[in-house]
Amino acid sequence: MIARMAARTLRWLHARRRQGLEQVWRDPASVQERTLLRLVQTARDTEYGLLHGFDGIRSASDYQARVPVRDYLHFRPLGERAIAGEPDVTWPGRIRHWAKTSGTTAGDKLIPVTGEAFTSHRKGGWDAFLRAVDLVGAEPLLGGQMLLLGGTTALQPIGDRALVGDLSGLAVRGLPPVIRSRYSPGFAASAIPDWETRIEAVAGMVASQDVRLLSGMPSWMLVLFERVARARSEAERPIRDMVQCWPNARVFIHGGVSFEPYAAVFDEWMGRRLERIEVYPASEAFVAVQTEDDGGLSLMLDYDVFYEFVPVEDLGAPRPRRHTVADLELGRPYAVAVTTPAGLWSYLLGDTVRFTARDPLRLVVTGRTCHFVNAFGENVIVEEVERALTRACRRTEAEVVEFTVAPRYPSAGSARGGHDWLVEFRVPPTEPEEFARVLDEQLCTLNTDYRTKRRRDTGMLPPRVIALPAGCFHDWMRRARKLGDQHKVPRASNVRVLADQLLETAGLQATGERARDTSAAPSGVVTESAIRS
């Protein structure tokens, strides 16, 4: 009886929420400006508000004239003061909770999480869940457990009576009752601080549960699948796939990295295709949720977050152009800046997006502002790298666990450089030479600069694919203390630091010039033994 009542309530809440979203989508510019003015009014008496004349702001244009676009390095000293106990720095009062996240440009970052910011993040999780209700119904989800593979719920003291932890772990503490009662793996297992110990405990627990909904980053979910299979085998109950373990699993909510490179191996592990819902939850703000069936993520305009979009070519300029939802261009790459109820003002997230539709405003995440390869003027971005890899996997029936791309510079043995693709395969390509050729072909199709540099091998040699041994990326992340759901492997880098660290982790000798000396070899998959020889 209680379950049926909960299901009816959820269906009603979904219908009501859908009506609310459609009303927001009718006039996104007004919704966003009201959000901005409400945030400005709330923080007008803070140090940041007084310094930037919040009292005189009456419109988005007023705000942009007074408040510059800034990154984490600008806000870090302000955050350090707030952590030390100083109130009213960028947001009213003292900030008790902080989220620790992996930064790509400034090391680990500490992001403020006020009570208002908690509410904003919870709206994103709730909308994703209601979307799942829409796709598969409430009853199938409420009949079992909901597996949320996130960070530890354990908090550590920092500064003057402040606490720091993983955002996903913090968010679990505020789950609504209907989800909290079905939350897996539960608070005891989630509180284990060490990720390796926690994932083993989680695997042993969920192996015997009736999991209906899964949520997490695809890369870490695959690690869990392997541990679950091992746990079942050790219990003398070997499984063929996860559906055999979780026959009622229906939905996978994912975000953090592109799902496409993992799609084939994920479906194979599951044993069937689950309904998928993509989300865009940054530590600073929950930005977007997949609410429609025809692609892209809907920009969530009523989470008390004000969005600005800077054309990527303007990054670093003294006065970059700043678009709002009122004047976006479809298809153009933008860097995302957010103003949030945590006291972040025109803060650059470090992500790049491209809008694909207006009604509602829908986007795809194309990469990070600092993740690209441009050693030879090729300007290859993460979105292009991921699309090329997906096509190569489909053409050659390969399945990839992890990968990254780095430049291979000219050396004494070769006057021209190219790209090194370091790939850990679960299933190697049926035709290694074809795999590398498709990568090259797709990048030439997607990127004019790359195509120009590759024409007749004038500016760049073909890509070299280096097949790394199983577990190499995981070992590197453990050595770098980057295990857990907050950490992601950079898909592209303009320097060789990560690439050489991976080769060293794999025990390969090609960590310096020797790796570059083999660049004249024909394109194809280079095995570890070939590099050692």
C-alpha positions in Angstrom: 0.0 0.0 0.0 2.7 2.5 1.0 4.7 1.6 -2.2 1.7 2.2 -4.4 1.0 5.6 -2.7 4.7 6.6 -3.2 4.5 5.6 -6.8 1.4 7.7 -7.4 3.0 10.6 -5.6 6.1 10.3 -7.8 4.0 10.2 -11.0 2.2 13.3 -9.9 5.4 15.1 -9.0 6.9 14.3 -12.4 3.9 15.7 -14.2 3.9 18.8 -12.0 7.7 19.3 -12.5 7.3 18.9 -16.3 4.7 21.7 -16.3 7.1 23.9 -14.3 10.0 23.3 -16.6 7.9 24.1 -19.7 6.9 27.4 -18.1 10.6 28.2 -17.4 11.5 27.3 -21.0 9.0 29.8 -22.4 11.0 32.8 -21.1 14.5 31.6 -20.1 16.1 35.1 -20.1 13.7 36.5 -17.6 14.1 33.5 -15.3 17.8 33.9 -15.4 17.8 37.6 -14.8 15.5 37.2 -11.8 17.9 34.5 -10.5 20.9 36.8 -10.8 19.2 39.8 -9.1 18.1 37.5 -6.2 21.6 36.3 -5.7 23.0 39.8 -5.9 20.4 41.1 -3.4 21.2 38.3 -1.0 25.0 39.0 -1.0 24.9 42.8 -1.3 26.3 43.3 2.3 29.1 40.8 1.9 32.7 42.0 1.4 32.5 40.9 -2.3 29.1 42.6 -2.7 30.3 45.9 -1.3 33.5 45.8 -3.3 31.6 45.3 -6.6 28.7 47.6 -5.9 25.9 45.0 -5.7 23.6 47.7 -4.4 23.6 49.4 -7.7 23.0 46.4 -9.9 19.6 46.4 -11.6 20.2 44.1 -14.6 22.5 41.5 -16.1 24.3 44.1 -18.0 24.9 46.1 -14.8 26.3 43.0 -13.2 28.6 42.2 -16.1 30.0 45.8 -16.1 30.9 45.4 -12.4 31.9 41.8 -11.9 34.7 40.2 -14.0 34.9 36.6 -15.1 37.3 34.8 -12.8 38.7 31.3 -12.2 39.4 29.3 -9.1 42.8 30.9 -8.5 41.0 34.2 -7.9 38.5 32.8 -5.4 41.0 30.5 -3.5 42.3 33.2 -1.1 38.7 34.3 -0.4 37.8 30.7 0.3 40.8 30.3 2.6 39.6 33.2 4.7 36.1 31.7 4.9 37.5 28.3 5.9 39.5 30.1 8.6 36.1 31.2 10.0 35.7 34.7 8.5 32.0 35.4 7.8 30.4 37.4 5.0 33.3 37.1 2.5 31.5 36.2 -0.7 28.2 34.9 0.8 26.4 35.8 4.0 27.4 34.1 7.2 29.9 31.4 7.8 30.3 28.5 5.4 30.5 25.1 7.2 30.7 22.6 4.4 33.3 22.4 1.6 33.6 20.0 -1.3 37.1 18.7 -2.3 37.4 18.1 -6.0 40.2 17.3 -8.4 41.4 20.4 -10.2 43.2 20.3 -13.6 44.8 23.7 -13.4 45.3 24.5 -9.7 45.6 21.1 -8.0 42.8 20.0 -5.6 40.1 22.6 -5.2 37.9 23.4 -2.1 34.5 24.5 -3.2 32.0 26.2 -0.8 28.7 24.3 -0.3 26.2 26.6 1.5 22.8 25.5 2.6 21.4 27.2 -0.5 23.9 25.4 -2.7 22.9 22.1 -1.1 19.3 22.8 -2.1 20.4 23.7 -5.7 22.4 20.4 -6.1 19.5 18.3 -4.7 17.2 19.8 -7.4 19.5 18.3 -10.0 19.4 14.8 -8.4 15.7 15.0 -8.0 15.1 16.0 -11.6 17.3 13.1 -12.8 15.3 10.7 -10.6 11.9 12.0 -11.9 13.2 11.5 -15.4 13.9 7.9 -14.5 10.3 7.6 -13.2 9.2 9.0 -16.6 11.2 6.4 -18.5 10.5 3.2 -16.6 7.8 4.0 -14.1 7.9 4.5 -10.4 7.0 0.9 -9.3 10.0 -0.8 -10.9 12.3 1.6 -9.2 10.7 1.5 -5.8 10.8 -2.3 -5.7 14.5 -2.6 -5.0 17.7 -0.8 -4.2 19.2 2.3 -5.9 22.9 2.1 -6.2 24.6 5.5 -6.0 28.4 5.0 -6.5 29.9 8.2 -5.2 32.5 9.5 -2.9 32.8 8.8 0.8 30.3 10.3 3.1 33.0 10.7 5.7 33.8 14.4 6.5 37.1 15.8 7.7 37.6 18.9 9.9 39.2 21.8 8.2 39.9 25.4 9.3 37.8 26.8 12.1 34.9 24.4 12.6 34.4 23.7 8.9 34.1 20.2 7.3 35.3 19.0 3.9 34.3 15.9 1.9 33.3 14.7 -1.5 30.3 16.5 -2.9 28.5 13.2 -3.8 29.1 12.1 -0.3 27.7 15.3 1.1 24.7 15.1 -1.2 23.8 11.6 0.0 23.2 13.1 3.5 20.3 15.0 2.1 18.5 12.3 0.1 14.7 12.5 0.3 13.0 9.7 2.3 11.7 7.8 -0.8 15.3 7.4 -2.0 17.1 7.3 1.3 15.3 4.2 2.4 16.4 2.4 -0.8 19.9 3.9 -1.0 22.7 1.4 -1.7 25.3 0.7 -0.6 24.2 2.3 2.6 25.8 4.8 5.0 28.2 2.4 6.7 29.9 1.3 3.5 29.9 4.8 2.0 31.6 6.2 5.1 34.8 4.1 4.5 37.4 6.8 3.6 39.8 4.6 1.5 38.4 4.1 -2.0 40.0 0.7 -2.6 38.6 -0.6 0.7 35.2 1.0 0.0 34.8 -0.4 -3.5 35.5 -3.9 -2.2 32.9 -3.5 0.6 30.4 -2.0 -1.8 30.9 -4.9 -4.3 30.4 -7.5 -1.6 27.2 -5.9 -0.5 25.5 -5.1 -3.8 26.3 -8.5 -5.3 23.3 -9.9 -3.5 21.0 -6.9 -3.7 18.0 -6.3 -6.0 19.5 -3.2 -7.7 17.0 -1.3 -9.9 18.8 2.0 -10.6 22.5 2.7 -11.0 24.2 6.1 -10.8 27.8 7.0 -11.2 30.7 7.7 -13.6 30.9 5.0 -16.3 34.6 4.4 -15.7 34.2 3.7 -12.0 31.0 1.7 -12.5 33.0 -0.7 -14.7 35.5 -1.1 -11.9 32.6 -2.0 -9.6 31.2 -4.5 -12.1 34.6 -6.3 -12.1 34.6 -6.4 -8.3 31.0 -7.7 -8.1 31.8 -10.5 -10.6 34.8 -11.4 -8.4 32.7 -11.4 -5.3 30.1 -13.7 -6.8 32.8 -16.0 -8.1 34.5 -16.2 -4.7 31.0 -17.2 -3.3 30.9 -20.0 -5.8 28.1 -18.3 -7.7 29.8 -17.1 -10.9 27.8 -14.7 -13.1 27.8 -14.1 -16.8 26.8 -10.5 -16.6 25.2 -7.9 -14.3 21.7 -8.7 -15.4 22.2 -12.2 -14.0 23.1 -10.5 -10.7 20.5 -7.6 -11.0 17.7 -8.9 -13.2 15.5 -5.9 -12.5 18.0 -3.2 -13.2 16.4 -0.6 -15.4 18.2 2.8 -15.5 21.7 4.1 -15.4 22.2 7.8 -14.5 25.7 8.9 -15.5 27.9 12.0 -15.8 31.4 13.3 -15.4 32.8 11.8 -18.6 31.5 11.1 -22.1 29.6 7.8 -22.1 30.1 6.9 -25.7 33.7 5.4 -25.4 32.3 3.1 -22.6 28.9 2.2 -24.2 29.9 -1.1 -25.8 31.8 -2.5 -22.8 29.1 -1.2 -20.4 26.3 -2.9 -22.3 28.3 -6.1 -22.5 29.0 -6.1 -18.8 25.3 -5.5 -18.1 24.0 -8.1 -20.5 21.4 -5.7 -21.9 20.9 -2.0 -22.6 19.6 0.0 -19.7 17.7 3.3 -20.1 20.3 6.1 -19.8 20.1 9.5 -18.3 23.0 11.9 -18.6 23.6 14.6 -16.1 26.1 17.5 -15.8 26.9 17.9 -12.1 29.9 20.1 -11.4 31.1 20.5 -7.9 30.3 24.2 -8.2 26.8 23.8 -9.6 24.4 21.2 -11.0 24.2 22.5 -14.6 22.1 20.2 -16.8 19.9 17.1 -17.0 18.8 15.0 -20.0 15.1 15.7 -20.0 14.3 15.0 -23.6 14.5 11.9 -25.8 16.2 13.5 -28.8 19.7 14.3 -27.5 21.5 16.9 -25.5 21.2 18.0 -21.9 18.7 20.6 -20.8 20.3 23.6 -19.2 18.5 23.8 -15.8 17.5 27.5 -15.4 15.7 27.4 -12.1 18.4 26.0 -9.7 19.3 29.5 -8.4 22.4 29.5 -10.7 23.0 32.3 -13.2 24.9 31.2 -16.3 27.3 33.0 -18.7 29.0 31.6 -21.7 32.4 32.9 -22.9 33.4 32.1 -26.5 36.5 29.9 -26.2 38.5 32.2 -28.4 38.0 35.0 -25.8 39.4 33.0 -22.9 42.4 35.0 -21.4 41.3 38.2 -23.0 41.0 41.3 -20.7 37.3 41.8 -21.6 35.9 38.5 -22.9 32.5 38.5 -24.5 29.9 37.2 -22.1 26.7 35.7 -23.5 23.6 34.9 -21.4 20.8 32.6 -22.4 19.3 35.6 -24.3 21.9 35.6 -27.0 23.5 32.2 -27.4 24.5 30.8 -30.8 23.9 27.2 -31.6 27.0 25.2 -32.5 29.5 27.6 -31.1 32.0 26.4 -28.4 31.6 28.3 -25.1 33.4 28.1 -21.7 30.8 28.0 -18.9 30.8 30.6 -16.0 28.4 30.3 -13.1 27.2 32.6 -10.4 25.9 30.4 -7.5 24.3 30.6 -4.0 27.7 29.4 -2.6 29.3 32.8 -3.2 30.9 32.1 -6.6 30.5 35.0 -9.0 31.1 34.6 -12.7 33.2 31.7 -11.9 34.7 29.7 -14.8 34.0 26.0 -14.4 36.7 24.9 -16.8 34.3 23.1 -19.0 33.4 23.8 -22.6 30.0 23.2 -24.1 28.1 23.5 -27.4 24.4 24.3 -27.6 22.4 22.0 -29.9 18.8 23.3 -29.5 16.8 26.2 -28.1 13.4 24.9 -27.0 14.5 23.9 -24.4 18.1 25.1 -24.4 20.1 21.9 -24.8 23.9 21.4 -24.7 26.6 18.8 -25.0 29.8 19.0 -23.0 32.7 19.2 -25.4 35.7 19.1 -23.0 37.8 21.1 -20.6 39.3 24.5 -21.3 42.8 23.1 -20.5 42.4 19.7 -22.2 43.3 19.8 -25.9 46.2 19.0 -28.1 47.8 21.8 -30.1 51.5 21.1 -30.4 51.5 21.6 -34.2 48.7 24.0 -34.8 46.1 21.2 -35.0 43.8 22.5 -32.2 42.2 19.1 -31.4 39.6 19.2 -28.6 38.3 16.5 -26.4 34.9 16.2 -28.2 36.8 15.4 -31.4 39.1 12.9 -29.7 36.1 11.0 -28.2 34.1 11.0 -31.4 37.1 9.6 -33.3 37.7 6.9 -30.7 34.1 5.8 -30.7 34.1 5.4 -34.5 37.4 3.5 -34.4 36.0 1.1 -31.8 32.8 0.5 -33.8 34.8 -0.2 -37.0 37.2 -2.7 -35.4 35.0 -4.2 -32.6 37.3 -2.8 -29.9 36.3 -2.0 -26.4 38.2 0.6 -24.4 38.7 0.8 -20.6 40.6 4.2 -20.5 42.6 6.4 -22.9 44.4 9.7 -23.3 46.0 11.6 -26.1 49.3 13.5 -26.0 51.7 15.1 -28.5 54.7 13.2 -29.8 57.3 15.8 -30.5 60.0 15.7 -33.3 63.2 14.1 -32.3 66.7 13.4 -33.7 65.2 10.4 -35.5 62.2 12.2 -37.0 61.8 15.8 -38.0 58.0 15.6 -37.6 55.8 14.8 -34.7 52.3 13.5 -34.2 49.9 12.2 -31.6 50.3 9.3 -29.2 47.1 7.6 -28.2 47.6 5.6 -25.0 44.8 3.1 -24.7 43.9 0.3 -22.3 41.7 -2.1 -24.3 39.3 -4.6 -22.8 38.9 -6.1 -26.2 41.7 -5.2 -28.7 40.8 -4.1 -32.2 40.3 -6.9 -34.7 42.4 -4.8 -37.2 45.0 -2.7 -35.3 46.1 -0.8 -38.4 42.5 0.0 -39.2 41.9 1.3 -35.7 44.7 3.9 -36.0 43.7 4.7 -39.6 40.1 5.4 -38.5 41.3 7.7 -35.7 43.3 9.7 -38.3 40.5 9.7 -40.8 37.9 10.9 -38.3 40.1 13.7 -37.0 40.7 14.9 -40.5 37.0 15.0 -41.1 36.2 16.8 -37.8 39.0 19.3 -37.7 40.3 21.5 -40.5 43.5 22.4 -38.8 44.3 18.7 -38.2 43.5 17.9 -41.8 45.8 20.6 -43.0 48.7 19.4 -40.9 48.2 15.8 -41.9 48.0 16.4 -45.6 50.8 14.4 -47.2 52.3 14.0 -43.7 53.6 17.6 -44.2 53.1 18.9 -40.6 52.3 15.7 -38.7 52.8 12.0 -38.9 49.9 9.5 -38.5 48.8 8.9 -34.9 50.5 6.1 -32.9 48.3 4.0 -30.7 50.1 2.5 -27.7 48.3 -0.4 -26.1 48.8 -0.3 -22.3 48.5 -3.4 -20.1 45.4 -4.1 -18.1 45.1 -2.0 -15.0 47.7 0.6 -16.0 45.4 3.6 -15.7 44.1 2.3 -12.3 47.6 1.9 -11.1 48.6 5.4 -12.2 45.5 6.9 -10.5 46.4 5.0 -7.3 50.0 6.3 -7.4 48.7 9.8 -8.1 46.2 9.5 -5.3 43.3 10.1 -7.7 41.1 7.0 -7.0 37.4 7.7 -6.6 34.5 9.2 -8.4 35.8 12.8 -8.2 38.8 12.0 -10.4 38.8 11.6 -14.2 41.5 10.7 -16.7 42.3 13.8 -18.9 41.3 12.8 -22.4 43.8 15.1 -24.1 46.9 17.0 -22.9 49.2 19.5 -24.7 52.2 18.1 -22.8 53.6 14.6 -22.3 53.6 14.5 -18.5 50.6 12.2 -18.1 51.6 10.1 -21.2 55.2 9.5 -19.8 53.9 8.7 -16.3 51.5 6.1 -17.8 54.4 4.5 -19.8 56.5 4.5 -16.6 53.6 3.0 -14.6 53.3 0.3 -17.3 57.0 -0.5 -16.8 57.8 0.6 -20.3 61.2 2.0 -21.2 59.9 4.6 -23.6 59.5 7.5 -21.2 61.7 10.0 -22.8 63.4 10.4 -26.2 63.1 6.7 -26.8 59.3 6.9 -27.0 59.7 9.6 -29.6 62.3 7.8 -31.6 59.7 5.2 -32.7 57.4 7.9 -34.1 58.5 7.2 -37.7 56.9 3.7 -37.5 53.8 3.2 -39.5 50.5 4.0 -37.8 48.8 1.2 -35.9 48.6 -0.3 -32.4 52.1 -0.4 -30.8 52.3 -3.1 -28.1 54.3 -2.7 -24.9 56.7 -5.4 -26.1 57.3 -3.4 -29.3 58.2 -0.3 -27.3 60.6 -2.3 -25.0 62.4 -3.8 -28.0 
